[in-house]
């Protein structure tokens, strides 16, 4: 499933708006990346959104 393992961010839905303001359905998907992290001295592979990766890099 398209879900960040840290913050729980998932797919959201909205509308495309044409020039005539006709609404058609669209999807907003999170920017998910597969990342290897060290957790308690062990290498763990997680699926995280780009924002979570960025904030983890700041704190480390």
N, CA and C of each residue as an Amber inpcrd file, in Angstrom:
protein
   180
   0.8420000  -1.1890000   0.0000000   0.0000000   0.0000000   0.0000000
   0.8800000   1.2430000   0.0000000   0.4360000   2.2930000  -0.6680000
   1.1900000   3.5480000  -0.7440000   1.0000000   4.3160000   0.5590000
   1.8950000   4.0370000   1.5260000   1.7800000   4.6670000   2.8400000
   3.1650000   4.8360000   3.4550000   3.4310000   6.0130000   4.0100000
   4.6860000   6.2750000   4.6970000   4.6720000   5.5520000   6.0350000
   5.7610000   4.8430000   6.3450000   5.8170000   4.0780000   7.5940000
   6.0730000   4.9670000   8.8090000   6.5120000   6.2090000   8.6040000
   6.7950000   7.1070000   9.7270000   5.5870000   7.9780000  10.0740000
   5.0360000   8.6620000   9.0820000   3.9590000   9.6280000   9.3720000
   2.5820000   9.1300000   8.9530000   2.5120000   8.0660000   8.1610000
   1.2220000   7.5200000   7.7390000   0.5820000   8.2410000   6.5670000
   1.3590000   9.0660000   5.8710000   0.8250000   9.8050000   4.7230000
   0.4100000   8.8380000   3.6280000  -0.8160000   9.0080000   3.0990000
  -1.3360000   8.1280000   2.0590000  -1.8520000   8.9570000   0.8820000
  -2.4130000   8.2660000  -0.0950000  -2.9870000   8.9070000  -1.2650000
  -4.2080000   9.7200000  -0.8620000  -4.3230000  10.9380000  -1.4120000
  -5.5100000  11.7600000  -1.2070000  -6.1280000  12.0630000  -2.5690000
  -7.3590000  12.4980000  -2.5720000  -8.1010000  12.7110000  -3.8080000
  -8.5660000  14.1520000  -3.9140000  -8.6930000  14.6010000  -5.1510000
  -9.1540000  15.9590000  -5.4060000  -9.7150000  16.0490000  -6.8090000
  -9.6640000  17.2510000  -7.3850000 -10.2090000  17.4770000  -8.7170000
  -9.2200000  18.2080000  -9.6070000  -9.2170000  17.8420000 -10.8880000
  -8.6000000  18.6750000 -11.9090000  -9.6350000  19.7300000 -12.2670000
  -9.1880000  20.9470000 -12.4660000 -10.1060000  22.0170000 -12.8540000
  -9.6910000  22.5530000 -14.2080000 -10.5570000  22.4240000 -15.2020000
 -10.2660000  22.9380000 -16.5360000 -10.5560000  24.4430000 -16.5680000
 -10.2950000  25.0510000 -17.7280000 -10.5520000  26.4880000 -17.8890000
 -12.0300000  26.8170000 -17.6610000 -12.9170000  25.8900000 -18.0320000
 -14.3530000  26.0930000 -17.8220000 -14.7930000  25.7010000 -16.4090000
 -13.8120000  25.3450000 -15.5540000 -14.0160000  24.9270000 -14.1610000
 -14.7850000  23.6130000 -14.0190000 -14.7580000  22.8010000 -15.0710000
 -15.3350000  21.4670000 -14.9710000 -14.4190000  20.6220000 -14.0900000
 -14.9770000  19.8880000 -13.1380000 -14.1830000  19.1100000 -12.1790000
 -14.1150000  17.6450000 -12.6120000 -12.8960000  17.1320000 -12.7610000
 -12.6870000  15.7060000 -13.0030000 -11.7910000  15.1810000 -11.8850000
 -11.9880000  13.9380000 -11.5320000 -11.2670000  13.3640000 -10.3950000
  -9.7770000  13.1930000 -10.6930000  -8.9590000  13.3650000  -9.6640000
  -7.5230000  13.1350000  -9.7680000  -6.9930000  12.6160000  -8.4500000
  -5.7280000  12.1820000  -8.4540000  -5.1110000  11.5590000  -7.2860000
  -3.8510000  12.3290000  -6.9100000  -3.6420000  12.5690000  -5.6210000
  -2.4050000  13.1480000  -5.1010000  -1.6690000  12.0410000  -4.3620000
  -0.5460000  11.5730000  -4.9370000   0.2110000  10.4780000  -4.3210000
   1.4100000  11.0340000  -3.5690000   1.7450000  10.4420000  -2.4050000
   2.9290000  10.8950000  -1.6700000   4.2090000  10.4710000  -2.3870000
   5.2740000  11.2270000  -2.1810000   6.5730000  10.9360000  -2.7840000
   7.2890000   9.9060000  -1.9080000   7.0090000   8.6240000  -2.1450000
   7.5570000   7.5500000  -1.3150000   8.8670000   7.0160000  -1.8880000
   9.8200000   6.7480000  -0.9930000  11.1300000   6.2300000  -1.3620000
  11.4750000   5.0510000  -0.4480000  12.1940000   4.0610000  -0.9900000
  12.6990000   2.9510000  -0.1750000  14.0570000   3.3600000   0.3690000
  14.2040000   3.3320000   1.7070000  15.4110000   3.8190000   2.3720000
  15.9060000   2.7730000   3.3540000  17.2320000   2.6240000   3.4340000
  17.8440000   1.7560000   4.4380000  18.2760000   2.6080000   5.6160000
  17.8450000   2.2410000   6.8220000  18.1460000   2.9870000   8.0410000
  18.7920000   2.0790000   9.0670000  19.5560000   2.6660000   9.9760000
  20.0840000   1.9290000  11.1180000  19.1510000   2.1360000  12.3030000
  18.5150000   1.0670000  12.7660000  17.6170000   1.1240000  13.9120000
  18.1330000   0.1320000  14.9480000  18.5540000   0.6330000  16.0960000
  19.1320000  -0.1950000  17.1650000  20.3060000  -1.0370000  16.6570000
  21.1440000  -0.4470000  15.8060000  22.3200000  -1.1330000  15.2940000
  22.0590000  -2.1090000  14.1640000  20.8060000  -2.2400000  13.7290000
  20.4690000  -3.1450000  12.6360000  20.0130000  -2.3370000  11.4260000
  20.3460000  -2.8400000  10.2360000  19.9360000  -2.1870000   9.0050000
  18.4980000  -2.5940000   8.6830000  17.6130000  -1.6090000   8.5750000
  16.1980000  -1.8560000   8.3100000  15.7980000  -1.0890000   7.0660000
  15.0310000  -1.7320000   6.2050000  14.5490000  -1.0750000   4.9950000
  13.1170000  -0.6030000   5.2250000  12.8700000   0.6990000   4.9980000
  11.5460000   1.2720000   5.2050000  11.1220000   2.0640000   3.9890000
   9.8050000   2.2500000   3.8570000   9.2420000   3.0950000   2.8130000
   8.8090000   4.3950000   3.4810000   9.5020000   5.4990000   3.1370000
   9.2410000   6.7870000   3.7640000   8.9490000   7.8450000   2.7080000
   8.1800000   8.8620000   3.1040000   7.9540000   9.9820000   2.1920000
   9.1790000  10.9040000   2.2390000   9.3370000  11.7140000   1.2060000
  10.5050000  12.5760000   1.0720000  10.6200000  13.5530000   2.2450000
   9.5040000  14.0110000   2.7630000   9.5270000  14.9510000   3.8890000
  10.0890000  14.2910000   5.1440000   9.7120000  13.0430000   5.4070000
  10.2360000  12.3240000   6.5750000  11.7310000  12.0580000   6.4350000
  12.1850000  11.7200000   5.2140000  13.6060000  11.4910000   4.9740000
  14.3850000  12.7810000   5.2610000  13.8350000  13.8980000   4.8200000
  14.4840000  15.1860000   4.9970000  14.5960000  15.5430000   6.4740000
  13.5360000  15.3460000   7.2520000  13.5760000  15.6880000   8.6760000
  14.4720000  14.7340000   9.4540000  14.5450000  13.4550000   9.0480000
  15.4630000  12.5130000   9.7030000  16.9130000  12.8940000   9.4350000
  17.2190000  13.3870000   8.2530000  18.5610000  13.8240000   7.9200000
  18.9520000  15.0620000   8.7270000  17.9910000  15.9230000   9.0140000
  18.2470000  17.1260000   9.8210000  18.6230000  16.7600000  11.2530000
  17.8900000  15.7860000  11.8250000  18.1100000  15.4350000  13.2270000
  19.3790000  14.6050000  13.4340000  19.8300000  13.9240000  12.4020000
  21.0010000  13.0360000  12.5340000  22.3020000  13.7930000  12.3530000
